[in-house]
Amino acid sequence: MNPYESIAAAASPEEARTALRVQRRRIFYRLVVIFTLLVLVSGAVGFFYARHWTRQAMHDALPQLDGVISISGLSAPVSVQRDGHGVPHLRASSLDDLVTAQGYVTAQDRLWQMDALRRHAAGNLAEILGAPLLEHDRAQRTLQIRAAADRALATLPADQLHLLERYAAGVNASIADQSAHLPLEFRLLRYVPAPWTPRDSLLIGLVMFQDLTNSFPQELNREALTARLPSHLVGDLYPVGSWRDHPPAQPLIDLTAPQQDIPDIPLDESQTKLRRPALPTASPEDLLALQQILKNPVCDGCFAGSNDWVVSGAHTATGKPLLSNDMHLAHNIPGIWYEADLEAPAPSGDLHVSGVSLPGVPFIIVGHNAHVAWGFTNLGAEVQDVYVEHIRGSGDTMEYQTHDSAWHAVIHQQEIIHVKGAKDVVLDVPATQHGGVNTPVISGIFPSEKRSLSLRWTIYDPANISPSFLAVDTATDGAGLISAFSSFGGPAQNLVYADDQGHIGYHAVGKIPIRGNIVTPSPISPVPADALDPAQDWVGTIPYDNLPQATDPPNGILATANARVTSDDYPYPITLNWAAPYRNERIWKVLTARAAETKDHLTAADMLALQTDVYSDVDHVIAQRLAYALDHTTKAEFTTEKVAAKRLHQAADLLRDWNGNVEADAAAPAIVVATRAALWPLLLDPQFTSQPGTKSDLQPGVRRTGAALYTWGNKSYAEEWLIMHTPSRWLPPAYSCWDDFLTAAVSKALADSHAPADLSRWHYGEFRPINIEHPIYGQSPILQRVLGLPTSPGPQPQSGDDVTVKQVGHSFGPSERFTADLSELDNSTLNLVLGESSNPLSVWFMDQWPAWYHGTTFPLPFSHAAVDAATTHTLTLTPK
């Protein structure tokens, strides 16, 4: 008898039905519990299986570090000694074998990064990441990065092509050895890397070229903003220099002396005299979307930065020069640089060089050899121009007009974009020609653009793509180094150097266009130029010997930090858009002050202290001005409401007592930086008008975009000038005086930033933390939980801001810190942000992070004795 029959036999019909319902509920609940337990158990089993699978995949992908590996392409064994931070020290008996081994070892640690970077440049990311990357790929194909690499490859000198082939052979040998245990990123995305080719190395170089020279969006942003602002305000927004500038070749000046008061006129009167642009037809929404599209998905937010300086032996404890360099780029996992030490005989002399390399490209980019050390900052030269083309017809009948009024057929390049999980996208990229070089029509990037805009860029000339650093790495002195860079096409850089003979020097390097006339060059147009205007046609490049330079200056100091490097009488326009002068000014002040103290000679420790310096003169000055405004405001809402008044008085006290150091635990810099961010929308958005003749060309909710379109490099100086000089033309009508307006900016900043009621508890480092994410692991919280191990340092408080020598942002800052000691090269130091490896299970994944974060560093062993003493693993690569 089953349970239901027992219930029915023992009770009345009503009682039986009730008991039956109770029994069924009990059974149902038991089944729910059992099902839930099964789900939980299966979920736990699946979770632990997924964790085991990912951990095992990462473990299997760790490279072999000891013993012997036979690889194709070698003619003799190559020794690979790894030091305590995993830095490979390669010794080979021939240059070919060295380059092959460099490709092999770099791919051991950075294969997925290399593959992702070449895909980013070529516009092939949608093939592995799907439709979300389609617009990125469309932009890259329109910009013709891959086509530029193909053209350069076709004209590459035979010796350079040969070296790229040897490097590719090493990478491919590494891919073959990793085929059974590829890095986890490949396995998660379900694809395998294609063989490496010389073109891929060119693409990697073009990634850096693009990141450091991609200025055309700023040109279009300026056009849009200028067309929508009252013309008498424009000159204040785009300064091309300041009293704080210190070009490296300029004689020593007293930067502490009081400066002449600047009258209440536009910062650069010449800017107000420029042609007011016809209103662009590309909408602000399209322009802002471009800023997101052109972000490097592998190196999000990359833009130009960096510090470098060199001091002569007259100012050092050893009597020999010290050189320091920290290049500021976006932080990602892994970092952009890969440390290496390379040694082999070379045709032009023995090669022994140590420093940082770019994964995917042979040789060392920044570092030192046995005789000379060098470092870079981005020059910021204007090597892109946007032209408004005159085009008629459509499709295959399209024609463009040239200076001689002739019409020529538009060139068409068909691009096929593969999209994971979707159909291929076929893209037609039209192009005109200027100076015999294709200039792609980029209007397709902007759906609302009605004009035909083309882009001229130095990378479209194959002669400007020079991938080999062999001559640089084998230079025997400063003069030889300068000679080696004479054929360097770009990106244009500020080079500083020091050699073992005691010489120091500076030289701008890279090909920079001359516009209009060789004898009297035309000014650079800050907005798109008419393609038929001969004044904006490129007629050559600035002669190498005429680029800004200095050798062994009497004061024994040279420094650059992306600020203006030309004097007022320099004959060639390089750019209008220099970086803000504050980092450069601070470096010169610190070094010249220390140099004046004859009993206190500089050491490598002093160089590191300056690299991590967080004093901000402009923030300090602005803090004092804001404190004054808070003390003198007359607006009732800030003086009669007790809570608001008390809070603003506390802000004034904190600002007034602050010493100008942007420390992580300080409250004042948080108030200043937040107020600076709040200031521009309050100033610009009320002035930002819609297109004349229409109700509005801005979508609802996106109207207030004036501040977002203001992307000038010297924006901070314009900000300082406006705050300190308070010109009446900028005061919004809602305020009777600047004190009230600045108080409102502070109040808005505190509200927008959710500052605590007690402002003394507001810590700058928590307000502006550093946050570095992996491009794959960082996008999925579930995946991070499955991995069960740290894949990033996580958000952490940090000191410094965008104008301190330690220039930092949320995911931006020094990508390395390097100091060369020419008295004893083994005393040189170098550290990356994270580490050599891209594998989270490697001990070298984030081993360098504590030193970077806390402002310490590591020795960079160079001599055989120092390398042997530091060696923890030795691998021998032998011919197969």
N, C-alpha and C positions, 0 to 999 in steps of 0.2 A: 504494500500500500504506500503510495507516495504522500508527501506532506500535505498536499491539497486535499486528498481523499480523507486523511486523518482529521483535518480541520472540519470538513463537512460532516463527518460522522459524529463528532463530539459536541456539536453546538447547534443552536437554532439557526435557521437560514440567515437572519440578520447578523447574528454574532459570527457566523461563518464567513459572511461577506466582509465584515470588518476585519476579522483576523486575517483573511486572505489578502486584503489590501495592505495590512501591516507587513505581512510576510513578503509581499512583492516589493514594497519599499525597501525592506532590509536587503533583499537580494540585489535590488537596483543600486543601493548605496555601496554594497560590497563590490559590485562590478565596477562602479565609478572609482572606488578606491584602488581596486586591482589595476584598472586601466591607467589611472594617474601614476601609480607606482611603476607600471611598465613604461609609460612615457618618460618618467623621470630617470628610470634606470637606463632606458635606451638612449635618452639625451646625454646622461652622464657618460655612458659607454662611447657614444658618438663624439662627445667633447674630448674625452681623454684619448680616443683614437685619433681625432683631428690634431690634438696637441702632439701626440706621439709622432704622427706622420710629418707635421711641419718641423718639429724638432729634429727628426731623423733626416729630413730633406736638407735642413740647414747644416746639420753635422756632416752629412755626406758631401756637401758642397765646399767644406773647408779645404783649402789647398794643401798639397804636400809641401812640407817645409824642409825636410831633411832627406838625405839619401841621394839617389840618382834618378833622373827622368830623361829618357831619350826622346828627342823631338826632331821633326823634320826641319830642314833649312839651315842647320848649323854645320860649320866645317871643323870646329874644334870645341872642346868643353868650355863652358862658361860657369863661373862660380857665382852663387847667389847667397850672400851672407845677410841674414836678417838680424837687426839689433833688437833691443828690448821693446821698441815700439813698432816692430814689424817693418821698418824701413829697409828695402832691399839695397844692398851694395853689390853692384854687378861688376865683375872683372872678366874681360874677354880678350882674346888674342887678335881680334880684328873688329873693325867698325861694323861690318855686316853682321857678325855674330852678336855684337853688343845690342844693336838695334832690334834684331830678332828676339833676343832674350828680354829686352825691355817690353816689347809687345806681349810676350808670353806671360811675364810676371805681372804686368799691370792688369791683364785680363784675368789672372788668377784671383785678384782682389776686387776688380771693378767691372766685370763683364756686363752686368745688366745696365749699369750707369752708362757705359760706352754705347750700348745698343740704343738706350733711350735717348741719349743726346743726338746720335746720328738721325734717329727717327724724328726728333723735334726739329732739327734743321731742315730735313728733307720734306717735312709735312706728311709723315707716315704714322702718326700716333693713333689715328682713328682705326687703323688696321688691327691694333691690339687692345685699344681701350674703348672702341665703339663710337656711337654717334655724338656723345658729349664733346669729343675732340674734333669733330668735323669742321667747325668754324676756325679752329686753330690751324688745321691742315690747309683749309682753303686760303687763309691769310698767308701762310708760308709758301704755298704754291704760287699765289699771286705775286709775292715778293721775289720769286724765282731764286731762292737760295740754292736749291739743288741744281738748277741750270747753271748758276754761277760756278758751282763746284765742277760741273762737267766741262765747262769752257776752260777753267783753269787747268784741269787735269790734261786736257788736250794740248796745252801749250807748255806744260811743266818741263823744265830742263831735265835731261836724262839722268843726271846724278841725283837730283831730288826725287824723281819718280822711283829710281832704284831703291833709295832709302825707305820710301813709303811702302814699296813692295816687300822689303825685308821685314819691316814692322808688321805688315799685314800677315806675313807668313808666321810670325811669332804668335799673333793673336789667334790665327786659325789653328795653330798647333794646340793652343790652350783650349779653344772651343772644342776641338776633337777630344782632348783629354777630359773635358767636363761634360761631354755629351750624355753620359749615363747618370750624372748627378748635377744638373744645371742649378744655378742659384734659384732660390725659392720663388723670386718674382716671375721667372719664366714659367715655372710649374703652375703657379696660381693663375697666370694669364693664358696658359695653355698654348704656348708657341715656343719655337726654337729659334735661336739667332741665325741669321744668314751669314755666310762667310764674310770676313772683313776684306775690304778693298782699299786701295789708295784714295779713292774718292771719299770714303768714310772718314779718313783722317782730315781731309780738306773740309768736310762738313763740320767736324768737331771744331776746327779752327774758326769756321764761319759762325758757329754758335757764339763764341766769345766776341767776334767782330760785330755781330748783330747786337748783343747785349750792351756793348760799349759805344756804339755809334748810331743807334736807332733813334734819331731825333725828329723824324718827320711827323710823328703824332703831336709833338709839342708845337711844331709849326702850324699844324691844322687847328690845334686847340687855341693857339694865340690868335689865329685868324678869326675863329668863332667868337672868342671873348672880345677882341678889339672891335669887331663889327657891332657888338651889342652893348658897348660901354660908351659913355660920353667921351669924346675925343680928348678933352683936357685932363682926363684921369689916366690915360694910357701910359704916358711917359713915366709915371711913378711906379708902374708894375714891372717894368722890364729893364732894370739897371744892367749896364754892361761893365761896370767897374765900381770901385769904392775907394775911400781914403785908407781902408784897412788892407788893400792889396800890397803884396810884396813879391814882385817877379824875381825869380832866382838870380838873374843877371843884374838886378838893380843894386846900386851902391847901398851900403848899410845906412839905414835911417833910424831915428829914435822913435820907436813905436809908442813909447810912453809919454811923449810930449803932447801937450794939449793941441787938439786939432782946431783949425779955423771953423767957426760955426757955418754950417751950410744953409744958405738962404732957402726960403719957402718957395722953391720952384721945383718943377719935375726933376727927378733924379737924373734923367738924361734927356735934355731938351731935344736932342736929335731924334729921339723916338717919336715925339709929337709931330715932327715934320714929315714922317714917313707917310706914304700914300695910305689913306684909310682904305682898308680892303673892301671890295664889293662883298656883300653879305654871302657867306658860303651857303651852298645848298645842302651840304651834309648836315644833318641835324645834330645838336649836342648829344642826343641819345646815342647816335651812331659813333660819335667820337669817344664817348665814355665807354661804349661797348668795346671799341678797338683797344682801349687800355687794358681791358681784361683779356681779350683774345690774344694779344701779343705777349702776354706774360709767358715766360718760359715755364711750361708745366713741370719740368725737371728742376728748374732753378727759379722758383716763383719769386717775382719781384726784383730780379736782378737789375741793377743800374750802377752807373759809374760811381766810384768812390776811391779812396786809398790815400795813404800817407807814405812819403819816402823822404829821407834826408841823409846827408853824409857830412861828417865833420873831419877835418884834417888832423894829422898827428899832433899839430901844435896845441890842440885842445883835449887830447886824450891822455889817459894815464900811461899808455904804452908807447906813445910817440908815433903810432901808426893810425891810419884812418879807421873809423867805425862807420858802417852803413846799416841803416835800418829801413825796412819796408813792411807795411801791412796793407794788403789789397782788400778793399771793402766790396763785398759781393753778397748776394743772398745766401742764407744758410739753408742747406738741405742735407739730407742723409742719403748717400755719403756726401762729404764736402766736394767742392769742385776740384781741389788740388790733390795730387798724389806725390808724396816725397820719394826721392830716389837719389842714388849715388852711382854714377856711371864712369867706367874707366876702360879704355882700349886705345891702341894706336890708331891714328887717323891720318889721312893724306896730308892735311895741313899742319900736322903736329900732334903730339900725344894729347888725347882727350881724357881729362879727369875733372868731372863737374858734379856738383851736388846742389840740391835745392828742390823746387817743386816742378812737377810736370803736369800737363793737361792730359788726362786719360784719353787715349785714342790718338795721341800725337807724339812722335819721337822727340827725344832730347829734353833738356831742362829749360824752362821758361824764365824763372827767376832764381838766382842763387849765386854761387861763386865757383870758380875753378882754382887752380893753384896760384893764379896771379892777379885776378880781378874779380870783383863782386859788383852786382848790379841789381836794381829794383825799378819798379814801374809805378806810376799813377796814370790814370786816364787823362789825356789832354783835353778831350771833349771837343776836338776840332769838328767843324761843320763839313761833313763829307756826304751829306744827302741834300738834295734840292727837290722840291715838288714843283712840277711845271703844269700850267693849264694849257693843254694841247688844243689845237684847232683841227677838228676831225669832221669829216663828212662821210656820208654813206653808212652802210651797216654790213655786218657779216663779212663775207669775203671781199666786198667792194669798199671796205673802209679805207680812207686815205687821211694822212696827216700833212699839215703844211709846215714848211721850213722857212728859214730866214730869207731865202731867195724867192719866196712866194710860190715855189714849186710844190706839187703834191706828190706824195709817195705812198705806196701800199703799206698798210699796217701789217706788221708781222704777227702771226698767230702761233701760240704754243698751246698744244692740248695736254692737259694734265688729267690723269685718272687717279682718283682717290679711293682706295679700298677702305670699306667701313665694316668693322666686325658686326655680324648679325644683320647687315642691311645690304642693299644694292650699292654697287660702285657709283661714284659721282664723277661725271665728266665735266671738266672745267676748261673753258677757253680763256687764255690769258693773252690779250692783245699787247703789242709793244710798238713803240716808235724807236727811232735811233737819234742819239745825240753824240757827236764826236766819234761816230763809228761804233758806238756801243749800244746794245739794246737797253731801253728804259721801259720797264713794264707799266702798263696802265693799271693803276691800283684802285680806280673808282669802284670796282666791284666789291671792295671790302665794305663800302658804305652804301647800304640800300637806298638812302635818300639823296645821294649825290647825283646831280644832273650834269656836272662838268666832266670832262675827260682829264683826269689827273694822272700824270706819269711821275715815276720816281727815278731820279738819277742818283747813283750811289757808287762809290769807288769800288765796291766788290764786283760790280758788273764788268770791270776791266780786268781780265785774267792776270795782267802784269802786276796787279796790286795784291795778289794772293801768294804770299811767300811762306811756305810751311816749314822750311828748314831753319833750325837754330844752331846748326853745326858750326858755322863761322863764329857765331856769338859765343858758343860754349868753349871754343878753342882759342879765343882771343888771349894774347899774352900780356896786354897792358890796356890802359884806358883808351889810348889812341887807336889800337887795333879793334877794340870793342866798338868805338864810334864808326870806324870804317866798315865793320861787319853789318851795322844797321843802316848803311847808306842805301841799300836796296830794299829795305823793309817797307812793305806796302801798307801795313796797318793791322789792327786799329791804332790810330795815332796815339802815342804815349809820351809822358814825361819820363825820361831815363836819367837816373843818377847812378854814378859809379865811383869806385875807388880801386886803386891798384896797389901792388906790393912795393912799388917805388915811391909811394906816398902821395900820388896825384889823386885829386878828386875832380869830378866834373858833372855837368848837366847838359843834356841835349834833347830837344824834342825830336821824335822820330815818327816816320809814317808819311804817306803821300796825302797832301792837303791841297784841294783844288784852288786855282786862281780863277776868278771870274772876271769877265769883261775885257781886261787889258793887262798884258804882262807888265808894262811899264807903270801904269797907274791903275791898279786893280779896283774893280767896283766893290762897293759894300755888299755884304751878304744880305739877301732879302729875308726878313723874318717871317714872311708869309708866302704862300705859293706865288710863283712868278710866271709871267706870260712866256710861253715857250718860244715866242718870236722876238723876245727882248734880248738883243745881243749883249746887254750889260750883265746878264745872268748866265751867259754861256761859259762853259769851262774852256780855258785856253791853255792850260798847263797845270803844273803843281809847283808849290813853293820849293825853290832849289834847296837841297839838303843843307848846304853850307850856310844858307840864309835863315834856317830855322832857329828859334831861340836857343841859346847855348851859353855856357860859361865854363871856364877851366881854372882851377886853382885860384879862387877868388881871395883877395887879401884878408878878408875876415875869416876864411877857413870854414865856411858853412854854406851849404846849399840845401834847399828844401822845396818840395812841392806837395800840394794837397788838393789838386783839381781846380784851384782858384786861378785867376788870371796870371799868365806867365809873360805877357808882353808889356812893354813900356808904351807910353802914349805916342811915341814917335815911330813905333814899329810899322813898316810899310805894308805888310800883308795882313788882310783880315783873316783871322783863324776861326773865331766864333763870336757871336754876340752873347752866348749863353754859358758864361763861366759859372763854376760852382761858387757857393758862398765863401767868403774869405776867412772865416773864423778859425778853422783848423790850421790853415797855413799861418795865419797871424800868430796863433798860440805857439806853434812849433818854433817859429823864428824868435819870438820873445824868450821862450825858455832856453833855447840853445845859445842865443847871444848873451843872455844874462849869465849863464853858466860859463861861457867862454871868457867873459870879463873877469871872472873870479880865478885869477891865475893860479891860486894854490889848490883849486878844486878841479882837477882834470876829470874829464868824462870817462865813464866806463860802460860796459855792456849793460850793467844793471840800470844805469841812468837812461839808456835807450829804451829799455822795457818800461821803466816808469813813465817815460813820455808817451810811449805807445798806449798805455793804459790811463793816461791823464783824462780827468773828467771835469776840469774847470771850464766853464762857459762864460766868456765875457759878455756876450750878447744877452744870454739869459739873466745874468747878474744885473746888467744895465736895465733891462726890461722890468725885472723884479722891483728895482728901486722906483721906476716910473709908475708901476702899478700900485705900489704902496702909497705913493704920493696921491694918486687918483682916488684911492679908497679913503684916504684921510680928508680929501677936499670935495668929495661928491656932494651935490646939493639936491639930488633927486630924492623925493620923499620916501619912495618905496625902499630905499637903502638906508635911510636915516631914522625913520619913525617906527618901522616894524622891528620890535626888539630882537627877535631871534635872528632875522637876516642881518641886522646891524651888528650884533655881537659876533656873528660868524665872519662877516667881512672885516671887522676890526681885528679878529684873530688872524685872518689871512694877511692883513697889512703888517702885523707884527712879525709873522713868520717870514714874509718877503723882505722886510727891512733888516732883519737880523741874519739873513742867509749870506754865506760866504762865497756863493757862486759855484760850488762843487756839486755836480749832479750825482749825488750819492743815492744808493738804493734805499736807504732808511730815512731819507730826508723828506719833509713835506713840501717845502718851498718849491723845489723843481717840479713837483707834480702840479702845483698851482700854476706856475709859469707855462709849462708845456701844454697843459689843458687850455689855458687862456689863449695861447698862440693859435691852437687849433680852432677855437671858437671864434677868433677874431675875423678870419677871412670870410666866412659866410655872412657875418653881420655887416661887413664892409661891401662885399661884392654882390651878393644876391639881390639887394634892393636896387642896384644899378643895372642889373642884367635884364635887358629888354627882349621882347620877342621880335621876330622878323618884321621890318617895316612893310606895311601893306597887307598884313595878315593879322588875324586875331592872336595867334600864338603858334610857334613852331615847336613848342615843348609839350610833351605829353602830360596829362594831369598827374600830379604827384612827383614829377621830375623837373618841375619848372626851376627850382632853386639849384641850378647847376653851375653858376658862375664860379664859385670857389673850386669846384671839381675840375674845371677846365684851366685853372691857373696852375701851370706845372713848370714854372721857370726855375732854373738852377739857382739863381741868386735871389730867390724869393725871401729868404731869411733877412737879407740886407734891406730889401724893400720894406719888410715888416718893421725892422728896427727903425728905419728912417721915418716911417709914418708915425710910429708910436712916440718917438722922441721929438718930432717936429710938429706933430698934430696940425697938419694943414686944414684949413677950414673947408676947402673944396671936398674933402672926404667925410666930413662929419655928417652922419645920417640926420635927417630933419627931426627925428623924434627926440634928439638930445640937444640941450642948450650949450654944452661944452664937452670937451674931450674927457675931462675927469669923470663925468657922468657916463659917457660911452664906454670908457675902459672899465669902469666899475660894473657896468652891465655885462661886459664880456667876461669878467671874473665870475660874476654871479651865474651866468649861463654855463660857464665851464664847470663850476662846482656841481650844478644840477645835472648837466649832461653826463658827467663822469661819475655820478653817484658818490661823491666824496662824503666821508663820514661827518657826523655832526661836530665832533671834535677833530679839527683839521690837523692837530699835532699827531694824530694817529694815522694820517694818510701818508703812506710810504710810496715814494716815486717808483721803486723797483717792482712793487706789486701792481701799480698803475700801468707801467710799461714793461711787462716781463719779456724775457726772451722765450720764444716758442719755435722749436725746430721740428719739422715733421717729415717722415718718410713719404714719398709720393704715392706709394701703394699701401704700406702698412698703416700709415697715418690716416687713411681715408675710411677705415672700418674699425669701429670700436669692438665689434665681435671678433674680427681677426686678431686684434691686439690681445683680447682675452684668451683666445685660443693659443696664441704664441706663448703667453704667460711669462714673458721676459721683457725688459725695457728695450724698446726700439727707438727711443729718443731720450734726451735729457729731461724732457717734460718742461712745462712752463716754469721758469724760475726767475726771481727778481734779478734785475741787472741795473748797473749804474751807466751813466752816459746817455747822450741823445744824438740828434742828427747834426749838431754843430760842435760837439766836443771832439778832441783828437781821437778818443775812443768813440768812433762814430757807430752808433748802433740803432736798430729798430727791433720790432717784434721778431723778425726772421732775417735780419740783415746785420752785417758788421764785418770786422776783420776776418778774412777767410784764412789767413795765416799771419804769424808774426815771425819776422826774420831779422836777425842782426848778424852781420859779418864782421869778424875781428881780423883785420889784415895783419896784425902782429903775430897771431897764432890762430890759424884757421880752425883748429880743433876746438877753440873756445867760442866759435860761432854757435848761434842758437836758432832753432826753428821749431815751431809747433803749429799743428793744424787745429781746427775747431773740435773735431771728434776723433778721427783716427784713420788708419790706412785701409781698413777692411770695410766692406759693405755688408758683411754677414753678422747679424746680431749675436751669434754664438762665438764669434772670434774674440779673443782677449784684446784685439786691436780695433774693435768696433768703436768704442768710445773712451779708450784709455787716455787720450790727450785732452779730453773735455775738462777735467778738474784743473789742469794747468791753464787752459784758455780762460776758463770762467773766473779763476782766482788771480789771474795776472802773473803766473809764473811761467817757466818755459823749460826747454830741454837742450842739452848740447847736441850739436850736429857733427858726429865723428866723421873725419875726412882722411887723415893719414892712415896708412896700413896698420900701424900699431894701435891707433885709437879704434879703428873699425874692428880689428881682431879682438881687442879687449871688450868691446860692446856686443860681440856676436853671441846670439842665443840659438840660432839655427843656421845650418849650412846645407844648401841644396846645390847639386851639380847638374847642369843641363848638358847632355851629350848628344852628338849627332846620331840620328836614327839610320 
